[in-house]
């Protein structure tokens, strides 16, 4: 019985501290958004020579980076035919494979990367541009 009582106390304590961890003051939230939007993304794209899927993946990730990460990305392209030993580093078993190195956590995508919306969502990037609202004085 003592163990279950302790578990309940620990569970209650954890739940309350978790709830408070997600509360931000407006200035803290703005800082967090600014840090995320200023983050530089580092990617490694593993390809297998110049086959069709690899070329599509390369074209798609370059387009995605150009349109949504303007100047905030680094892309290393690794041809597994030329450097097969590098596949072990990121545990690559298929190509094409994109690995997001930073910001953490790392994420891996396989295929020709044609689902831009899914990739952006996984990266935490909004595919839609948010309009800037300006203060408008009411005309009387």
GUTOR-843869 format. One record per atom (N, C-alpha, C): atom name; x, y, z. Coordinates in nm, 3 decimals. Last residue first. Layout:
# GUTOR-843869
atomo | px | py | pz
CA | X | Y | Z;
...
***
This chain:
# GUTOR-843869
atomo | px | py | pz
N | -1.294 | 5.756 | -3.667;
CA | -1.422 | 5.797 | -3.610;
C | -1.484 | 5.908 | -3.687;
N | -1.103 | 5.477 | -3.723;
CA | -1.144 | 5.606 | -3.775;
C | -1.282 | 5.640 | -3.720;
N | -0.872 | 5.323 | -3.514;
CA | -1.010 | 5.331 | -3.561;
C | -1.040 | 5.472 | -3.610;
N | -0.554 | 5.230 | -3.627;
CA | -0.634 | 5.321 | -3.544;
C | -0.774 | 5.326 | -3.603;
N | -0.407 | 4.924 | -3.634;
CA | -0.486 | 5.018 | -3.712;
C | -0.569 | 5.102 | -3.615;
N | -0.109 | 4.756 | -3.635;
CA | -0.206 | 4.830 | -3.553;
C | -0.278 | 4.930 | -3.639;
N | -0.091 | 4.476 | -3.853;
CA | -0.047 | 4.610 | -3.814;
C | -0.154 | 4.672 | -3.727;
N | 0.023 | 4.150 | -3.885;
CA | -0.088 | 4.236 | -3.851;
C | -0.034 | 4.370 | -3.804;
N | 0.145 | 3.959 | -4.139;
CA | 0.185 | 4.052 | -4.034;
C | 0.068 | 4.146 | -4.010;
N | 0.047 | 3.621 | -4.199;
CA | 0.040 | 3.764 | -4.232;
C | 0.080 | 3.849 | -4.111;
N | 0.258 | 3.351 | -4.240;
CA | 0.169 | 3.417 | -4.145;
C | 0.166 | 3.564 | -4.177;
N | 0.262 | 3.117 | -4.494;
CA | 0.318 | 3.241 | -4.445;
C | 0.214 | 3.310 | -4.357;
N | 0.274 | 2.769 | -4.440;
CA | 0.197 | 2.888 | -4.477;
C | 0.263 | 3.011 | -4.419;
N | 0.413 | 2.564 | -4.336;
CA | 0.418 | 2.579 | -4.481;
C | 0.344 | 2.704 | -4.529;
N | 0.613 | 2.605 | -4.052;
CA | 0.480 | 2.626 | -4.108;
C | 0.492 | 2.643 | -4.259;
N | 0.817 | 2.358 | -3.920;
CA | 0.812 | 2.479 | -4.003;
C | 0.673 | 2.489 | -4.063;
N | 0.890 | 2.124 | -3.798;
CA | 0.836 | 2.231 | -3.715;
C | 0.829 | 2.364 | -3.788;
N | 0.960 | 1.909 | -3.945;
CA | 1.069 | 1.999 | -3.907;
C | 1.022 | 2.113 | -3.816;
N | 0.712 | 1.800 | -3.995;
CA | 0.806 | 1.725 | -3.912;
C | 0.923 | 1.811 | -3.864;
N | 0.615 | 1.997 | -4.169;
CA | 0.547 | 1.973 | -4.041;
C | 0.641 | 1.900 | -3.945;
N | 0.788 | 1.960 | -4.385;
CA | 0.787 | 2.087 | -4.312;
C | 0.724 | 2.071 | -4.175;
N | 0.712 | 1.700 | -4.461;
CA | 0.850 | 1.727 | -4.419;
C | 0.855 | 1.856 | -4.337;
N | 0.445 | 1.739 | -4.534;
CA | 0.478 | 1.645 | -4.426;
C | 0.619 | 1.673 | -4.373;
N | 0.477 | 1.921 | -4.750;
CA | 0.400 | 1.958 | -4.630;
C | 0.433 | 1.868 | -4.512;
N | 0.626 | 1.775 | -4.944;
CA | 0.681 | 1.894 | -4.880;
C | 0.609 | 1.928 | -4.750;
N | 0.681 | 1.496 | -5.054;
CA | 0.571 | 1.541 | -4.967;
C | 0.620 | 1.659 | -4.881;
N | 0.908 | 1.416 | -5.187;
CA | 0.812 | 1.495 | -5.263;
C | 0.695 | 1.546 | -5.178;
N | 1.135 | 1.262 | -5.125;
CA | 1.108 | 1.386 | -5.051;
C | 1.008 | 1.476 | -5.124;
N | 1.187 | 1.008 | -5.221;
CA | 1.226 | 1.122 | -5.305;
C | 1.186 | 1.259 | -5.250;
N | 1.306 | 0.826 | -4.927;
CA | 1.229 | 0.843 | -5.050;
C | 1.271 | 0.968 | -5.124;
N | 1.300 | 0.911 | -4.578;
CA | 1.344 | 0.830 | -4.691;
C | 1.254 | 0.855 | -4.811;
N | 1.428 | 1.100 | -4.309;
CA | 1.325 | 1.087 | -4.412;
C | 1.381 | 1.000 | -4.524;
N | 1.492 | 1.142 | -3.966;
CA | 1.531 | 1.078 | -4.091;
C | 1.409 | 1.065 | -4.182;
N | 1.610 | 1.378 | -3.730;
CA | 1.496 | 1.315 | -3.795;
C | 1.545 | 1.258 | -3.927;
N | 1.740 | 1.469 | -3.412;
CA | 1.762 | 1.434 | -3.552;
C | 1.638 | 1.359 | -3.603;
N | 1.589 | 1.731 | -3.213;
CA | 1.638 | 1.597 | -3.233;
C | 1.658 | 1.568 | -3.381;
N | 1.845 | 1.974 | -3.290;
CA | 1.805 | 1.845 | -3.234;
C | 1.655 | 1.843 | -3.214;
N | 1.863 | 2.161 | -3.598;
CA | 1.861 | 2.148 | -3.453;
C | 1.808 | 2.012 | -3.410;
N | 2.076 | 1.899 | -3.722;
CA | 2.044 | 2.001 | -3.622;
C | 1.942 | 2.097 | -3.681;
N | 2.036 | 1.686 | -3.901;
CA | 2.135 | 1.676 | -3.794;
C | 2.105 | 1.777 | -3.683;
N | 1.817 | 1.504 | -4.078;
CA | 1.830 | 1.637 | -4.018;
C | 1.920 | 1.622 | -3.897;
N | 1.880 | 1.314 | -4.356;
CA | 1.893 | 1.316 | -4.210;
C | 1.907 | 1.460 | -4.167;
N | 1.729 | 1.143 | -4.620;
CA | 1.766 | 1.275 | -4.567;
C | 1.771 | 1.265 | -4.415;
N | 1.804 | 0.903 | -4.860;
CA | 1.767 | 0.928 | -4.721;
C | 1.818 | 1.065 | -4.680;
N | 1.726 | 0.723 | -5.162;
CA | 1.777 | 0.841 | -5.092;
C | 1.721 | 0.852 | -4.949;
N | 1.855 | 0.439 | -4.992;
CA | 1.880 | 0.572 | -5.050;
C | 1.769 | 0.600 | -5.151;
N | 1.899 | 0.260 | -4.683;
CA | 1.834 | 0.283 | -4.812;
C | 1.866 | 0.423 | -4.862;
N | 2.034 | 0.259 | -4.449;
CA | 2.015 | 0.130 | -4.513;
C | 1.948 | 0.143 | -4.650;
N | 2.240 | 0.433 | -4.229;
CA | 2.163 | 0.440 | -4.353;
C | 2.155 | 0.302 | -4.417;
N | 2.351 | 0.528 | -3.980;
CA | 2.280 | 0.401 | -3.993;
C | 2.187 | 0.400 | -4.114;
N | 2.521 | 0.740 | -3.983;
CA | 2.380 | 0.769 | -3.958;
C | 2.291 | 0.646 | -3.975;
N | 2.764 | 0.594 | -4.017;
CA | 2.755 | 0.705 | -3.923;
C | 2.610 | 0.734 | -3.884;
N | 2.736 | 0.419 | -4.233;
CA | 2.735 | 0.367 | -4.096;
C | 2.712 | 0.477 | -3.993;
N | 2.776 | 0.570 | -4.460;
CA | 2.640 | 0.525 | -4.429;
C | 2.629 | 0.472 | -4.286;
N | 3.042 | 0.607 | -4.507;
CA | 2.971 | 0.713 | -4.434;
C | 2.828 | 0.673 | -4.398;
N | 3.130 | 0.400 | -4.666;
CA | 3.159 | 0.391 | -4.523;
C | 3.083 | 0.497 | -4.443;
N | 3.077 | 0.470 | -4.933;
CA | 2.987 | 0.378 | -4.863;
C | 3.010 | 0.371 | -4.713;
N | 3.121 | 0.695 | -5.132;
CA | 3.163 | 0.693 | -4.991;
C | 3.073 | 0.600 | -4.909;
N | 3.022 | 0.640 | -5.387;
CA | 3.156 | 0.695 | -5.374;
C | 3.210 | 0.687 | -5.232;
N | 2.771 | 0.541 | -5.341;
CA | 2.858 | 0.465 | -5.430;
C | 3.003 | 0.512 | -5.415;
N | 2.651 | 0.735 | -5.186;
CA | 2.690 | 0.610 | -5.120;
C | 2.776 | 0.521 | -5.209;
N | 2.716 | 1.064 | -5.178;
CA | 2.687 | 0.957 | -5.273;
C | 2.741 | 0.826 | -5.213;
N | 2.582 | 1.315 | -4.993;
CA | 2.678 | 1.205 | -4.986;
C | 2.632 | 1.095 | -5.080;
N | 2.560 | 1.653 | -4.941;
CA | 2.512 | 1.543 | -5.026;
C | 2.620 | 1.437 | -5.030;
N | 2.463 | 1.871 | -4.695;
CA | 2.574 | 1.787 | -4.740;
C | 2.514 | 1.671 | -4.819;
N | 2.347 | 2.187 | -4.646;
CA | 2.310 | 2.058 | -4.705;
C | 2.435 | 1.987 | -4.754;
N | 2.229 | 2.414 | -4.419;
CA | 2.351 | 2.358 | -4.475;
C | 2.314 | 2.219 | -4.523;
N | 2.029 | 2.711 | -4.382;
CA | 2.049 | 2.567 | -4.394;
C | 2.187 | 2.536 | -4.448;
N | 1.925 | 2.968 | -4.410;
CA | 1.934 | 2.908 | -4.276;
C | 1.954 | 2.758 | -4.284;
N | 1.875 | 3.081 | -4.658;
CA | 1.999 | 3.116 | -4.590;
C | 2.017 | 3.054 | -4.453;
N | 1.548 | 2.999 | -4.638;
CA | 1.638 | 3.094 | -4.704;
C | 1.759 | 3.131 | -4.619;
N | 1.371 | 2.791 | -4.601;
CA | 1.483 | 2.808 | -4.508;
C | 1.588 | 2.904 | -4.562;
N | 1.179 | 2.777 | -4.803;
CA | 1.135 | 2.788 | -4.664;
C | 1.248 | 2.814 | -4.564;
N | 1.298 | 2.773 | -5.061;
CA | 1.171 | 2.841 | -5.039;
C | 1.139 | 2.868 | -4.892;
N | 1.539 | 2.630 | -5.032;
CA | 1.540 | 2.762 | -5.097;
C | 1.413 | 2.841 | -5.064;
N | 1.449 | 2.391 | -4.918;
CA | 1.542 | 2.478 | -4.844;
C | 1.542 | 2.620 | -4.902;
N | 1.287 | 2.293 | -5.130;
CA | 1.231 | 2.316 | -4.997;
C | 1.319 | 2.413 | -4.917;
N | 1.481 | 2.268 | -5.335;
CA | 1.366 | 2.359 | -5.351;
C | 1.306 | 2.394 | -5.215;
N | 1.649 | 2.073 | -5.222;
CA | 1.703 | 2.205 | -5.257;
C | 1.591 | 2.308 | -5.272;
N | 1.472 | 1.861 | -5.200;
CA | 1.525 | 1.921 | -5.078;
C | 1.588 | 2.057 | -5.107;
N | 1.413 | 1.812 | -5.477;
CA | 1.307 | 1.848 | -5.382;
C | 1.361 | 1.914 | -5.256;
N | 1.666 | 1.744 | -5.587;
CA | 1.590 | 1.858 | -5.640;
C | 1.485 | 1.905 | -5.539;
N | 1.720 | 1.514 | -5.436;
CA | 1.811 | 1.628 | -5.434;
C | 1.739 | 1.754 | -5.481;
N | 1.505 | 1.349 | -5.510;
CA | 1.524 | 1.388 | -5.370;
C | 1.613 | 1.510 | -5.359;
N | 1.558 | 1.321 | -5.785;
CA | 1.434 | 1.387 | -5.739;
C | 1.447 | 1.434 | -5.595;
N | 1.801 | 1.180 | -5.774;
CA | 1.797 | 1.313 | -5.836;
C | 1.672 | 1.390 | -5.795;
N | 1.714 | 0.944 | -5.649;
CA | 1.815 | 1.028 | -5.585;
C | 1.813 | 1.169 | -5.643;
N | 1.535 | 0.843 | -5.839;
CA | 1.488 | 0.878 | -5.704;
C | 1.586 | 0.971 | -5.633;
N | 1.708 | 0.799 | -6.067;
CA | 1.595 | 0.892 | -6.072;
C | 1.549 | 0.936 | -5.933;
N | 2.063 | 0.792 | -5.991;
CA | 1.936 | 0.731 | -6.028;
C | 1.822 | 0.831 | -6.010;
N | 2.333 | 0.854 | -5.963;
CA | 2.245 | 0.950 | -6.031;
C | 2.114 | 0.884 | -6.075;
N | 2.419 | 0.733 | -5.638;
CA | 2.454 | 0.770 | -5.775;
C | 2.356 | 0.869 | -5.834;
N | 2.217 | 0.747 | -5.405;
CA | 2.282 | 0.632 | -5.467;
C | 2.309 | 0.665 | -5.613;
N | 2.250 | 0.971 | -5.122;
CA | 2.195 | 0.932 | -5.251;
C | 2.274 | 0.812 | -5.304;
N | 2.171 | 1.136 | -4.833;
CA | 2.242 | 1.020 | -4.885;
C | 2.173 | 0.977 | -5.013;
N | 2.204 | 1.447 | -4.708;
CA | 2.124 | 1.371 | -4.803;
C | 2.212 | 1.260 | -4.860;
N | 2.193 | 1.605 | -4.406;
CA | 2.277 | 1.517 | -4.488;
C | 2.182 | 1.439 | -4.578;
N | 2.150 | 1.940 | -4.280;
CA | 2.098 | 1.817 | -4.338;
C | 2.210 | 1.738 | -4.404;
N | 2.085 | 2.176 | -4.043;
CA | 2.194 | 2.103 | -4.105;
C | 2.137 | 1.968 | -4.149;
N | 1.947 | 2.495 | -4.000;
CA | 1.921 | 2.353 | -4.020;
C | 2.040 | 2.290 | -4.093;
N | 1.973 | 2.735 | -3.757;
CA | 2.028 | 2.690 | -3.884;
C | 2.006 | 2.539 | -3.891;
N | 1.720 | 2.935 | -3.612;
CA | 1.801 | 2.815 | -3.612;
C | 1.851 | 2.781 | -3.752;
N | 1.544 | 3.138 | -3.605;
CA | 1.682 | 3.176 | -3.637;
C | 1.773 | 3.054 | -3.645;
N | 1.312 | 3.022 | -3.522;
CA | 1.314 | 3.073 | -3.659;
C | 1.456 | 3.114 | -3.701;
N | 1.387 | 2.958 | -3.260;
CA | 1.353 | 2.852 | -3.354;
C | 1.363 | 2.902 | -3.497;
N | 1.425 | 3.215 | -3.152;
CA | 1.536 | 3.119 | -3.153;
C | 1.510 | 3.009 | -3.256;
N | 1.167 | 3.322 | -3.182;
CA | 1.280 | 3.385 | -3.250;
C | 1.399 | 3.290 | -3.259;
N | 1.022 | 3.153 | -3.013;
CA | 0.990 | 3.157 | -3.155;
C | 1.107 | 3.216 | -3.233;
N | 1.142 | 3.225 | -2.768;
CA | 1.148 | 3.088 | -2.815;
C | 1.121 | 3.081 | -2.965;
N | 1.070 | 3.495 | -2.750;
CA | 1.212 | 3.458 | -2.755;
C | 1.228 | 3.317 | -2.812;
N | 0.793 | 3.474 | -2.733;
CA | 0.851 | 3.543 | -2.848;
C | 1.000 | 3.508 | -2.863;
N | 0.777 | 3.344 | -2.485;
CA | 0.728 | 3.277 | -2.605;
C | 0.788 | 3.340 | -2.730;
N | 0.876 | 3.542 | -2.316;
CA | 0.946 | 3.414 | -2.326;
C | 0.906 | 3.340 | -2.454;
N | 0.681 | 3.741 | -2.349;
CA | 0.818 | 3.769 | -2.392;
C | 0.901 | 3.641 | -2.404;
N | 0.449 | 3.610 | -2.243;
CA | 0.456 | 3.649 | -2.385;
C | 0.599 | 3.676 | -2.432;
N | 0.544 | 3.329 | -2.044;
CA | 0.507 | 3.469 | -2.052;
C | 0.519 | 3.508 | -2.198;
N | 0.417 | 2.998 | -2.069;
CA | 0.518 | 3.098 | -2.102;
C | 0.460 | 3.237 | -2.086;
N | 0.378 | 2.675 | -1.958;
CA | 0.325 | 2.811 | -1.950;
C | 0.437 | 2.910 | -1.973;
N | 0.479 | 2.426 | -1.940;
CA | 0.430 | 2.467 | -2.070;
C | 0.370 | 2.607 | -2.069;
N | 0.537 | 2.374 | -1.679;
CA | 0.650 | 2.384 | -1.771;
C | 0.606 | 2.438 | -1.907;
N | 0.302 | 2.336 | -1.547;
CA | 0.364 | 2.468 | -1.535;
C | 0.479 | 2.486 | -1.633;
N | 0.253 | 2.068 | -1.611;
CA | 0.160 | 2.172 | -1.654;
C | 0.224 | 2.310 | -1.649;
N | 0.464 | 1.942 | -1.481;
CA | 0.458 | 1.938 | -1.626;
C | 0.366 | 2.047 | -1.678;
N | 0.401 | 1.983 | -1.215;
CA | 0.521 | 2.048 | -1.267;
C | 0.522 | 2.046 | -1.420;
N | 0.169 | 1.828 | -1.198;
CA | 0.160 | 1.973 | -1.176;
C | 0.283 | 2.044 | -1.230;
N | 0.266 | 1.574 | -1.258;
CA | 0.163 | 1.632 | -1.342;
C | 0.156 | 1.783 | -1.323;
N | 0.447 | 1.524 | -1.052;
CA | 0.495 | 1.534 | -1.189;
C | 0.393 | 1.603 | -1.278;
N | 0.271 | 1.511 | -0.832;
CA | 0.375 | 1.613 | -0.835;
C | 0.425 | 1.634 | -0.978;
N | 0.116 | 1.288 | -0.901;
CA | 0.054 | 1.418 | -0.885;
C | 0.155 | 1.530 | -0.894;
N | 0.315 | 1.091 | -0.900;
CA | 0.241 | 1.118 | -1.022;
C | 0.175 | 1.256 | -1.015;
N | 0.397 | 1.098 | -0.636;
CA | 0.492 | 1.131 | -0.741;
C | 0.420 | 1.168 | -0.870;
N | 0.154 | 1.017 | -0.514;
CA | 0.213 | 1.147 | -0.481;
C | 0.310 | 1.190 | -0.590;
N | 0.122 | 0.767 | -0.631;
CA | 0.020 | 0.869 | -0.652;
C | 0.076 | 1.007 | -0.622;
N | 0.347 | 0.636 | -0.536;
CA | 0.329 | 0.655 | -0.678;
C | 0.229 | 0.765 | -0.706;
N | 0.288 | 0.630 | -0.264;
CA | 0.403 | 0.707 | -0.312;
C | 0.391 | 0.735 | -0.461;
N | 0.071 | 0.457 | -0.265;
CA | 0.054 | 0.593 | -0.217;
C | 0.166 | 0.683 | -0.266;
N | 0.192 | 0.224 | -0.358;
CA | 0.091 | 0.288 | -0.443;
C | 0.065 | 0.431 | -0.397;
N | 0.367 | 0.173 | -0.143;
CA | 0.419 | 0.199 | -0.276;
C | 0.316 | 0.269 | -0.362;
N | 0.198 | 0.122 | 0.069;
CA | 0.283 | 0.239 | 0.073;
C | 0.335 | 0.275 | -0.066;
N | 0.081 | -0.120 | 0.000;
CA | 0.000 | 0.000 | 0.000;
C | 0.085 | 0.126 | 0.000;
***
